[in-house]
């Protein structure tokens, strides 16, 4: 029986915290930055947690369930 592979896209985008929550980065920070305010760009720099509605889907992609 072959092993199940994790989704490569999910592996690159998500990290687990020490308490088991899933961390993600904000979108909209890669290009067309001139029209965005400094405050907005700074807020997008920080990582955040994945919304509770998406946790099960991401855990499945990372083969944590």
C-alpha beads as a LAMMPS data file, in Angstrom:
LAMMPS data file: protein, C-alpha beads

65 atoms
64 bonds

1 atom types
1 bond types

-500.0 500.0 xlo xhi
-500.0 500.0 ylo yhi
-500.0 500.0 zlo zhi

Masses

1 110.0

Atoms # bond

1 1 1 0.000 0.000 0.000
2 1 1 1.577 3.334 -1.012
3 1 1 1.886 6.203 1.431
4 1 1 -0.422 9.195 1.094
5 1 1 1.317 12.356 -0.030
6 1 1 0.592 15.810 1.353
7 1 1 -0.600 18.489 -1.068
8 1 1 2.509 20.412 -2.131
9 1 1 0.586 23.680 -2.357
10 1 1 -0.674 23.341 1.226
11 1 1 2.763 22.312 2.474
12 1 1 4.218 25.577 1.138
13 1 1 1.455 27.849 2.459
14 1 1 0.684 26.660 5.988
15 1 1 2.662 26.020 9.181
16 1 1 1.575 24.524 12.483
17 1 1 1.979 26.444 15.729
18 1 1 3.136 24.774 18.919
19 1 1 -0.442 24.481 20.163
20 1 1 -1.584 22.826 16.915
21 1 1 -3.251 25.800 15.234
22 1 1 -2.569 26.529 11.566
23 1 1 -0.757 29.712 10.571
24 1 1 -1.068 31.444 7.191
25 1 1 0.181 34.564 5.452
26 1 1 -2.005 37.358 4.157
27 1 1 -2.726 37.705 0.443
28 1 1 -2.391 40.907 -1.635
29 1 1 1.191 41.719 -0.574
30 1 1 3.141 40.638 -3.652
31 1 1 2.679 43.352 -6.301
32 1 1 0.852 46.606 -7.125
33 1 1 1.966 47.974 -3.770
34 1 1 2.151 51.650 -4.754
35 1 1 -1.577 52.297 -4.370
36 1 1 -1.795 50.545 -0.997
37 1 1 -1.217 52.554 2.149
38 1 1 1.747 51.953 4.417
39 1 1 -0.624 50.958 7.224
40 1 1 -2.347 48.379 5.016
41 1 1 0.937 46.885 3.774
42 1 1 2.278 46.615 7.309
43 1 1 -0.888 44.847 8.457
44 1 1 -0.567 42.359 5.568
45 1 1 3.024 41.553 6.575
46 1 1 2.048 39.779 9.783
47 1 1 0.855 36.191 9.699
48 1 1 -2.502 35.135 11.103
49 1 1 -4.422 31.988 11.959
50 1 1 -6.611 30.077 9.540
51 1 1 -10.354 30.538 10.038
52 1 1 -12.074 27.761 11.968
53 1 1 -14.303 26.882 8.973
54 1 1 -11.230 26.005 6.870
55 1 1 -9.193 24.091 9.464
56 1 1 -10.563 20.621 8.665
57 1 1 -9.976 21.066 4.934
58 1 1 -6.367 22.174 5.438
59 1 1 -5.626 19.431 7.961
60 1 1 -6.842 16.915 5.385
61 1 1 -4.543 18.418 2.738
62 1 1 -1.608 18.261 5.151
63 1 1 -2.628 14.687 6.078
64 1 1 -2.972 15.542 9.759
65 1 1 -6.361 13.819 10.077

Bonds

1 1 1 2
2 1 2 3
3 1 3 4
4 1 4 5
5 1 5 6
6 1 6 7
7 1 7 8
8 1 8 9
9 1 9 10
10 1 10 11
11 1 11 12
12 1 12 13
13 1 13 14
14 1 14 15
15 1 15 16
16 1 16 17
17 1 17 18
18 1 18 19
19 1 19 20
20 1 20 21
21 1 21 22
22 1 22 23
23 1 23 24
24 1 24 25
25 1 25 26
26 1 26 27
27 1 27 28
28 1 28 29
29 1 29 30
30 1 30 31
31 1 31 32
32 1 32 33
33 1 33 34
34 1 34 35
35 1 35 36
36 1 36 37
37 1 37 38
38 1 38 39
39 1 39 40
40 1 40 41
41 1 41 42
42 1 42 43
43 1 43 44
44 1 44 45
45 1 45 46
46 1 46 47
47 1 47 48
48 1 48 49
49 1 49 50
50 1 50 51
51 1 51 52
52 1 52 53
53 1 53 54
54 1 54 55
55 1 55 56
56 1 56 57
57 1 57 58
58 1 58 59
59 1 59 60
60 1 60 61
61 1 61 62
62 1 62 63
63 1 63 64
64 1 64 65
